[in-house]
């Protein structure tokens, strides 16, 4: 991972830039090996346009296995569901084999069981992990001060956070550290403080989880780059 920052003039240009980087990663992997490409998607709203642009690309979709960095504990067709966002922006447009999409079952009442179920299925090393960041510096559903940030063994845990909806499932820092490549997308002035704290050498990841992404590849607009 590089810590490299690609800064574009606006959110649409960031979406194009990120979609291109993801497409090139999928094509490069498909060119050298017959094994699946394990891609974990970010939630929230920022990546939606990049997913739409990606869906329009003629990529070897059967080679791509889709995972999620986190999920809200809502039904998979709920407007707050990260899976629902990815389904409408990407899966339905790219005509992906349903078996290639591995969603977190956030709708289960037993959230611990849902976390353990996903942890058992999640590959030990993702080929590409997409993440966003919140204004408070959270990433995935790892929020400032959360015990999940101290997790060294578990790879998926149930958490309750300040961003509604509060109950979520999330990957933990070991999954981020193990990923072959991490790509962060952030746009808008409200993310500038979090971006800055990610790169400040004395920031504690417990206070600013984006610090865990300091060596990742960042795709920013000018407003988020500060
Ligand atoms: C979530 C996301 C979260 C998101 C950031 C940014 O489920 O909420 O995983 O980490 O990436 O909060 O969200 P926006 O893209 O909506 O600003």
Boltz pocket constraint, residues with backbone or C-beta under 6 A from the ligand:
constraints:
  - pocket:
      binder: B
      contacts: [[A, 42], [A, 43], [A, 44], [A, 45], [A, 46], [A, 47], [A, 69], [A, 70], [A, 71], [A, 72], [A, 82], [A, 131], [A, 132], [A, 133], [A, 134], [A, 138], [A, 139], [A, 140], [A, 141], [A, 163]]
      max_distance: 6.0
